[in-house]
Every structure is written in C-alpha cells, then in structure tokens.
Amino acid sequence: MAVAVRARSLLISAASVLVLGAALPATAVADTEPQAAAPRWTAGKFPDGDAVITGTAKVDRHTTWASGFKVIQNDNGTTELRPVAYAQDDRTGPEWKELPTAPDAEGRFNAIAVNSPRDAWLVGDSGRDGGPVMTQHWDGKAWKQQPAPMPEASSGGGLLDIVVVAPDNVWAVGWAQVVDQRIPDPDGGPTEIVDHHEGVVQHWNGQAWNRIPVPQPFPSWTLSGISASSPDDIWAVGNGYGDNDVPVVLHYDGSTWTATATPPFGGLYGEFYDVVANGPQDVWAVGRVILDEKDRGHALVMHWDGRTWQRIEAAPDAGRLTGVAKTPGGIVAVGETHDRESGYALRVQGTRVSSLGIPLTSDGGTVHWTWQVSATGREVTVNGAFNYAKAPADPKPMVLTGRL
C-alpha cells in the first residue's frame, strides 16, 4: 500500500513505530464517564516477531482468526511487509498460532470476514507492480487466491474492508492509485507521474470479483469501511481529499450505489474510517474531526437515524477513531488518543460515552496501538499492535479481549 493514502495512515504508523465557520451539526450532549465499566482485558500470546493485527473474526464458538502483516527488517536496511493470518482456540489458552494461507501473497492482509467455518475471506493489497488485488477465500478445506480487478490505469491499490452478506454476495472496498499522465523529462531525468486516488467497490457473485461502478464524489478519494444490515442496506465510508478533507458516505439500496450528502461534522477537516449498519435507521460512522490547523484531531462519532446525521461528543482525550462494532445497546470504537501517544477505546450507549481503558502491560513500558474492533454480544476483541519503550520501531502483534 502506498503511504500517500491517508485512509490507512494509522496502520502505516503502527508498522513503522509501531470548516471553521461552517454550520455545526446537531450534536448530542454526551454523558462521559472516564473508564466507566471498563472490561478486564486479556492479551493474546503470539509467536515471536514483529507484526500488526488488522482484523479479527469469529469462526465458531471457540475459534477466532486474525488478519495482519509481518514487518521484516532486511539486512540492507529496508523494511518489507508480508501478509500473515493467525488462529486461536480459546479452549487451549490465549496462544495464537500462524494460520497457513495460499502462497505468493504480497504486502498485507488488511481485513478478514468469516461467514461460516466453510466460508471466509482475506483481502489485502495489489502486488509491487500493481495489477489485481489478490484476495483469498477459505472453502472449509483450503485457502485459494481470487484476483479482484483494479482500474486499468492503476499503479497500485488495495482492499481495506469486507462484508459477507451471503456466499454469493460479498462486498469489499478500498482504493486505487490511478495514473493520469506520464510526463518524460526532456533532460533525461525521472518521468513525472500525475495521478489521483480513487475509491473502489468490489462485488463477489460466487464465481468472480467484479469492480462495481460508483459515484465519484471527489477528484481524489478513498474508501476504508463497509457494513451491511441486509442485502439492500449497505453502507461504505471513506474520505475525499482536496483543499479540505471531508467524509465520504455511499449507500447501496439493493440495485444502485449513491453518494449521500456530506455529514455536517463541525470542523475544518473531517474523516470517516469505519462504519457499522444495524438497520436503515441505525448507522454509526467513526473517524476524526480537525478543528484548526494546529489540531491533531478529535474523535468523530456520528449516528444516522434514517433522516439526519447527529454527532455524539466524545471525551476531549479521544483522538482519531479507526474501528467500530455493534454491541448491545450501542457501539464500541477504537483508535488513538488526542495526543497520539497511545491507543484508545470507547463505548457509546445512546448519548452516554465511556472510556474502555486500554491497558499497559505489566512492565509499564508498553504502548498499545488499537486499530480495529469486533464484537460478539458483550465479548469485545480489540486488535492492533504494541511496542516497548526501549524498541519503539518494533511493532508486536496485539489482540485484547474483554467483556462489557
């Protein structure tokens, strides 16, 4: 993935370290409780090595799979990313084991989705030279690669999220870096490449991936999150880039994708990174709002009630949110603190917002970077990476589980 794509910039940082004056949105007055009812977190144990976990999904009552990528420091000083998947059986303890997948994959696994023990997906990046994104499908016996086509002029891209509605109805979203023009240097220097980023929607019909035409809301834009409450109620979110970054929201009604009006986020810039749809009148999107040019960003939590978007205020120390999941009576969301010094998790029930207290490890010198979250009932799984203060450039795989 190109680091220029800001839709997943937190993931890049985890690997390497690990409009003023506009009308304000309708804003709910939040009842915030710092670390109220925070769960007792249990950390998974992974094989040695540097890696980042990008997603988790339940396979059955006891088994969970995870997607991610290893961070390999080569002898010549370069860094290489290699896709990896892990599996855990909670009957045998907190240990995670590497899960064999189809060979020859490059880059990263950015997301995982499991429909059943015989139907699961991994999605990631295109190869070093562009071309299709190589997704992988599990049929109950083996992982098999399935190419997802990208725009003809793309030089790279990736799929960043996936949702399985049915075995023959799977949707994935992401981005492509599309080359507009190549300008040779008359003096023999490097060729100048003019390009833009374009949101990508892919659909699996049971036989093959097809790139689906969607509205182009901005000259340069990306998609990073997708969720479905039914086959005719699917939402995708991302960001439009220009003078002012603004959230992008697309909706699918069973026949057509349409771009919805930009939610009034109440800031200089706004970004959406993830979405969860519980029904046509209950959709949550999370991201970041930047209030001025010096602001590092505050948590952006917005709810769609079928008619309007309403912003839910989070605590001042909550920064960019990159993952969201449905829980009984509301949602949980994860990301980073406002000062970008550590991970952050919060719970929303109605207009009540509480911190879920991402912990340090026992040595006190560890920072957790929370990237994505999944939930089954009251059981919450947070994933990302952590690093030790003595080795901040070496990310270690992280999965935390807790019960609300």
C-alpha positions as CSV (number, residue, x, y, z in Angstrom):
1,M,0.0,0.0,0.0
2,A,1.2,3.5,-0.8
3,V,1.8,5.6,2.3
4,A,0.3,8.5,0.5
5,V,-3.2,7.1,1.1
6,R,-4.2,8.7,4.3
7,A,-7.2,6.4,4.7
8,R,-5.0,3.9,6.5
9,S,-2.2,6.2,7.7
10,L,-2.5,4.9,11.3
11,L,-1.7,1.4,10.0
12,I,1.4,2.7,8.4
13,S,2.5,4.4,11.6
14,A,1.8,1.3,13.6
15,A,4.1,-0.6,11.2
16,S,6.9,1.9,11.3
17,V,6.8,2.6,15.0
18,L,4.6,1.0,15.9
19,V,-14.8,24.0,8.1
20,L,-14.3,26.7,10.7
21,G,-17.3,29.0,10.3
22,A,-19.5,26.2,8.8
23,A,-22.8,25.3,10.3
24,L,-22.3,22.9,13.2
25,P,-24.1,19.5,13.1
26,A,-26.8,18.6,15.5
27,T,-24.7,17.5,18.5
28,A,-25.8,15.2,21.3
29,V,-24.7,16.2,24.8
30,A,-22.7,13.2,25.9
31,D,-22.7,11.9,29.4
32,T,-19.0,11.0,29.5
33,E,-17.6,8.7,32.2
34,P,-13.8,8.1,32.2
35,Q,-13.2,4.3,32.2
36,A,-16.7,3.6,33.5
37,A,-17.4,-0.1,33.4
38,A,-14.1,-0.8,31.7
39,P,-13.7,-4.5,30.9
40,R,-10.9,-6.7,32.3
41,W,-8.7,-7.1,29.2
42,T,-6.9,-10.4,28.4
43,A,-3.9,-10.2,26.0
44,G,-3.3,-12.9,23.4
45,K,0.1,-14.5,23.1
46,F,1.7,-14.6,19.6
47,P,4.8,-16.2,18.1
48,D,7.9,-14.1,18.3
49,G,8.4,-11.5,15.6
50,D,7.3,-8.0,14.5
51,A,3.7,-7.9,13.2
52,V,0.5,-5.8,13.2
53,I,-3.0,-7.3,13.5
54,T,-5.5,-5.6,11.2
55,G,-8.7,-7.6,12.0
56,T,-10.3,-10.5,13.8
57,A,-13.4,-12.6,13.2
58,K,-15.1,-15.5,15.0
59,V,-15.1,-18.8,13.1
60,D,-17.1,-20.7,15.7
61,R,-17.8,-20.5,19.4
62,H,-14.2,-21.2,20.4
63,T,-12.1,-20.3,17.3
64,T,-11.0,-16.8,16.2
65,W,-9.0,-15.9,13.1
66,A,-6.9,-12.8,12.6
67,S,-5.5,-10.9,9.6
68,G,-2.4,-8.8,9.6
69,F,1.1,-8.4,8.3
70,K,4.7,-9.1,9.4
71,V,7.3,-6.4,9.5
72,I,10.6,-7.7,8.2
73,Q,13.8,-5.7,8.7
74,N,16.1,-6.7,5.9
75,D,19.9,-6.7,6.2
76,N,20.2,-3.9,3.6
77,G,18.2,-1.5,5.9
78,T,14.9,-1.8,4.0
79,T,11.6,-2.8,5.5
80,E,9.3,-5.5,4.0
81,L,5.7,-6.2,4.7
82,R,4.4,-9.8,4.4
83,P,0.8,-10.9,4.9
84,V,0.0,-13.2,7.8
85,A,-3.0,-14.8,9.4
86,Y,-3.4,-16.3,12.9
87,A,-5.8,-18.7,14.6
88,Q,-6.7,-19.1,18.3
89,D,-8.8,-21.8,20.1
90,D,-9.8,-20.3,23.5
91,R,-10.1,-23.9,24.9
92,T,-6.3,-24.2,24.8
93,G,-5.5,-20.8,26.2
94,P,-4.5,-17.3,24.9
95,E,-1.9,-18.6,22.4
96,W,-2.3,-17.7,18.7
97,K,-0.7,-19.8,16.0
98,E,0.1,-18.9,12.5
99,L,-2.6,-20.0,10.0
100,P,-1.3,-21.3,6.7
101,T,-2.8,-19.4,3.7
102,A,-2.3,-19.6,-0.1
103,P,1.3,-18.9,-1.1
104,D,2.8,-16.0,-3.1
105,A,0.8,-13.2,-1.4
106,E,2.5,-9.8,-1.1
107,G,2.1,-6.8,1.1
108,R,-0.6,-7.1,3.8
109,F,-3.8,-8.7,4.8
110,N,-5.9,-5.6,5.6
111,A,-9.2,-7.3,6.7
112,I,-10.9,-10.6,7.4
113,A,-14.5,-11.7,7.2
114,V,-16.0,-15.1,8.2
115,N,-19.5,-16.2,7.2
116,S,-19.1,-19.8,8.4
117,P,-16.4,-22.3,9.1
118,R,-16.6,-23.1,5.3
119,D,-16.7,-19.5,4.0
120,A,-14.2,-16.9,4.9
121,W,-12.2,-14.1,3.2
122,L,-8.9,-12.2,3.5
123,V,-8.3,-9.1,1.5
124,G,-5.1,-7.1,1.0
125,D,-3.0,-5.1,-1.4
126,S,-2.1,-5.3,-5.0
127,G,1.4,-6.6,-5.9
128,R,4.5,-4.5,-6.2
129,D,3.9,-3.8,-9.9
130,G,0.1,-3.0,-9.5
131,G,-2.4,-5.3,-11.1
132,P,-5.3,-7.0,-9.4
133,V,-5.7,-7.3,-5.6
134,M,-5.1,-10.9,-4.6
135,T,-7.9,-11.8,-2.1
136,Q,-8.0,-15.3,-0.5
137,H,-11.1,-17.4,0.1
138,W,-11.5,-20.3,2.6
139,D,-13.9,-23.1,1.4
140,G,-13.6,-25.2,4.5
141,K,-10.6,-27.1,3.2
142,A,-8.0,-24.7,1.8
143,W,-7.3,-21.0,1.1
144,K,-7.4,-20.1,-2.6
145,Q,-6.4,-16.9,-4.3
146,Q,-9.1,-14.9,-6.1
147,P,-8.0,-11.8,-8.1
148,A,-10.0,-8.6,-7.7
149,P,-9.6,-6.3,-10.8
150,M,-8.4,-2.7,-10.3
151,P,-8.8,0.3,-12.7
152,E,-6.9,-0.2,-15.9
153,A,-4.5,2.7,-15.3
154,S,-3.9,1.9,-11.6
155,S,-0.3,1.6,-10.4
156,G,-1.3,0.1,-7.0
157,G,-4.1,-0.2,-4.6
158,G,-5.8,-2.4,-2.0
159,L,-9.0,-3.5,-0.4
160,L,-9.3,-2.3,3.2
161,D,-12.6,-3.8,4.4
162,I,-15.0,-6.6,3.5
163,V,-18.5,-7.8,4.4
164,V,-20.1,-11.1,3.6
165,V,-23.9,-10.9,3.1
166,A,-24.1,-14.4,1.6
167,P,-21.7,-16.8,0.0
168,D,-22.5,-15.3,-3.4
169,N,-22.9,-11.8,-2.2
170,V,-19.7,-10.4,-0.8
171,W,-18.6,-6.7,-0.9
172,A,-15.2,-5.1,-0.4
173,V,-14.0,-1.5,-0.5
174,G,-10.6,0.2,-0.9
175,W,-8.6,2.4,-3.1
176,A,-6.6,2.6,-6.3
177,Q,-3.8,4.9,-7.3
178,V,-4.7,5.8,-10.9
179,V,-2.1,7.3,-13.3
180,D,-3.5,10.3,-15.2
181,Q,-0.4,11.2,-17.1
182,R,3.3,10.4,-17.5
183,I,5.5,13.3,-18.4
184,P,9.0,12.5,-19.6
185,D,11.9,14.8,-18.5
186,P,13.4,16.4,-21.6
187,D,16.8,16.3,-19.9
188,G,16.6,12.6,-19.3
189,G,15.6,12.7,-15.6
190,P,12.9,10.8,-13.9
191,T,9.4,10.7,-15.5
192,E,6.9,12.9,-13.8
193,I,3.8,10.9,-12.9
194,V,0.4,12.7,-12.4
195,D,-2.1,10.6,-10.5
196,H,-5.0,10.5,-8.2
197,H,-6.7,8.2,-5.7
198,E,-10.0,6.6,-6.4
199,G,-12.4,4.7,-4.2
200,V,-13.0,1.1,-5.2
201,V,-16.1,-1.1,-4.6
202,Q,-15.8,-4.8,-5.5
203,H,-18.5,-7.5,-5.5
204,W,-18.1,-11.3,-5.3
205,N,-21.0,-13.1,-7.1
206,G,-20.0,-16.6,-6.1
207,Q,-17.7,-17.0,-9.1
208,A,-15.6,-13.9,-9.5
209,W,-14.9,-10.4,-8.2
210,N,-16.3,-7.5,-10.3
211,R,-15.4,-3.9,-9.9
212,I,-18.7,-2.0,-9.5
213,P,-19.3,1.5,-10.9
214,V,-20.0,4.0,-8.1
215,P,-20.4,7.8,-8.0
216,Q,-17.1,9.8,-8.0
217,P,-17.8,12.3,-5.2
218,F,-14.3,14.0,-5.3
219,P,-11.4,14.1,-7.8
220,S,-9.3,12.2,-5.3
221,W,-10.9,9.9,-2.7
222,T,-10.7,6.6,-0.9
223,L,-13.0,4.1,0.8
224,S,-12.0,2.3,4.0
225,G,-15.0,0.8,5.7
226,I,-18.2,-1.1,4.7
227,S,-21.1,-2.7,6.6
228,A,-24.4,-4.3,5.7
229,S,-27.6,-4.7,7.7
230,S,-29.3,-6.5,4.8
231,P,-28.7,-7.2,1.0
232,D,-30.4,-3.9,0.3
233,D,-28.9,-1.7,3.0
234,I,-25.1,-1.5,2.7
235,W,-23.0,1.5,3.7
236,A,-19.4,2.4,2.8
237,V,-17.4,5.3,4.1
238,G,-14.1,7.0,3.4
239,N,-12.5,10.3,2.7
240,G,-12.4,12.9,-0.1
241,Y,-9.2,14.8,-0.5
242,G,-8.6,18.4,-1.7
243,D,-8.4,21.8,0.0
244,N,-10.4,20.4,2.8
245,D,-10.6,16.7,3.6
246,V,-14.3,15.6,4.1
247,P,-16.1,12.4,4.9
248,V,-17.5,10.3,2.1
249,V,-20.6,8.2,2.5
250,L,-22.0,5.8,-0.1
251,H,-25.2,3.7,0.2
252,Y,-26.5,0.7,-1.7
253,D,-30.2,0.0,-1.8
254,G,-30.0,-3.4,-3.5
255,S,-29.7,-2.1,-7.0
256,T,-27.7,1.2,-7.1
257,W,-24.9,2.9,-5.2
258,T,-25.5,6.5,-4.4
259,A,-23.4,9.2,-2.7
260,T,-25.1,10.8,0.3
261,A,-24.6,14.4,1.4
262,T,-21.5,15.1,3.4
263,P,-22.5,14.9,7.1
264,P,-22.0,18.2,8.9
265,F,-19.1,17.2,11.1
266,G,-18.4,20.7,12.6
267,G,-14.7,21.3,11.9
268,L,-12.1,22.4,9.4
269,Y,-11.5,18.9,8.2
270,G,-13.4,15.7,8.7
271,E,-12.6,12.0,8.1
272,F,-14.5,8.7,8.3
273,Y,-12.6,5.4,8.7
274,D,-15.2,2.8,9.6
275,V,-19.0,2.2,9.7
276,V,-21.4,-0.3,11.2
277,A,-25.0,-0.6,10.0
278,N,-27.6,-2.1,12.3
279,G,-30.5,-1.1,10.1
280,P,-31.7,1.7,7.8
281,Q,-32.4,3.9,10.8
282,D,-29.3,2.9,12.9
283,V,-25.9,3.6,11.3
284,W,-22.8,4.6,13.0
285,A,-19.6,6.1,11.4
286,V,-16.4,7.0,13.2
287,G,-13.3,8.9,12.3
288,R,-11.7,12.2,13.1
289,V,-12.5,16.0,13.1
290,I,-9.8,18.6,12.9
291,L,-10.9,21.9,14.4
292,D,-8.0,24.1,13.2
293,E,-4.6,23.9,11.5
294,K,-2.8,23.1,14.8
295,D,-5.3,20.5,15.9
296,R,-4.1,16.8,15.9
297,G,-7.7,15.7,15.6
298,H,-10.6,14.7,17.9
299,A,-12.8,11.7,17.8
300,L,-15.7,11.9,15.3
301,V,-18.7,9.7,16.2
302,M,-21.8,10.2,14.1
303,H,-25.2,8.4,14.0
304,W,-27.7,8.2,11.2
305,D,-31.3,7.8,12.3
306,G,-32.8,7.4,8.8
307,R,-33.2,11.1,8.3
308,T,-30.2,13.1,9.7
309,W,-26.7,12.6,11.0
310,Q,-26.1,13.5,14.6
311,R,-22.7,13.9,16.2
312,I,-22.1,12.3,19.6
313,E,-19.4,14.2,21.6
314,A,-16.6,12.0,23.0
315,A,-14.2,12.9,25.7
316,P,-11.5,15.5,24.9
317,D,-8.7,13.0,25.1
318,A,-10.2,10.8,22.4
319,G,-8.5,11.2,19.0
320,R,-8.9,9.6,15.6
321,L,-11.2,6.5,15.7
322,T,-10.5,3.8,13.1
323,G,-12.7,0.9,14.0
324,V,-16.3,0.4,15.2
325,A,-18.5,-2.6,16.1
326,K,-22.1,-3.1,17.2
327,T,-22.7,-4.1,20.9
328,P,-25.9,-4.5,22.9
329,G,-27.5,-1.0,23.2
330,G,-24.8,0.8,21.2
331,I,-21.3,0.5,19.8
332,V,-17.7,0.3,20.7
333,A,-15.0,2.2,18.8
334,V,-11.2,2.2,18.9
335,G,-8.4,4.4,17.7
336,E,-5.8,6.7,19.3
337,T,-5.7,9.3,22.0
338,H,-5.8,13.0,21.0
339,D,-2.0,13.3,21.7
340,R,-1.3,10.2,19.5
341,E,0.6,8.7,22.4
342,S,-1.4,5.5,22.8
343,G,-4.5,3.5,21.8
344,Y,-8.0,4.4,22.8
345,A,-11.3,2.6,23.1
346,L,-14.8,3.9,24.0
347,R,-18.3,2.7,24.3
348,V,-21.5,4.6,23.3
349,Q,-24.9,3.7,24.7
350,G,-27.4,6.3,23.4
351,T,-25.7,9.6,24.2
352,R,-23.6,8.1,27.1
353,V,-19.9,7.7,26.2
354,S,-17.4,5.9,28.4
355,S,-13.7,5.0,28.0
356,L,-12.8,1.3,28.0
357,G,-9.3,1.8,29.4
358,I,-6.8,0.2,27.1
359,P,-4.1,-1.0,29.5
360,L,-0.3,-1.0,29.6
361,T,1.4,-4.4,30.1
362,S,2.9,-5.3,33.4
363,D,6.3,-3.8,32.7
364,G,4.7,-0.3,32.4
365,G,6.8,0.5,29.3
366,T,4.4,-0.6,26.6
367,V,2.1,1.4,24.4
368,H,-0.9,-0.3,22.7
369,W,-2.0,0.9,19.2
370,T,-5.6,0.0,18.7
371,W,-6.7,-0.3,15.1
372,Q,-9.9,-2.4,14.7
373,V,-12.5,-4.0,16.9
374,S,-15.0,-6.8,16.6
375,A,-17.8,-7.8,19.0
376,T,-20.0,-10.9,19.6
377,G,-22.7,-9.9,22.0
378,R,-20.8,-8.4,25.0
379,E,-17.5,-10.0,24.1
380,V,-15.2,-7.4,22.6
381,T,-12.0,-8.1,20.7
382,V,-9.6,-5.2,20.1
383,N,-6.6,-5.6,17.7
384,G,-3.6,-3.7,16.5
385,A,0.0,-3.7,17.8
386,F,2.1,-2.7,20.8
387,N,5.7,-1.6,21.2
388,Y,8.1,-1.4,24.1
389,A,9.5,2.0,25.0
390,K,13.0,0.5,24.6
391,A,12.2,-0.5,21.0
392,P,9.6,1.9,19.6
393,A,10.2,0.9,16.0
394,D,9.4,-2.8,16.5
395,P,5.6,-3.5,16.5
396,K,4.4,-6.6,18.2
397,P,1.0,-8.2,17.3
398,M,-1.8,-7.4,19.8
399,V,-5.2,-8.8,20.5
400,L,-7.1,-7.8,23.6
401,T,-10.4,-9.5,24.6
402,G,-12.8,-8.3,27.3
403,R,-16.4,-8.5,28.3
404,L,-18.7,-5.4,28.7
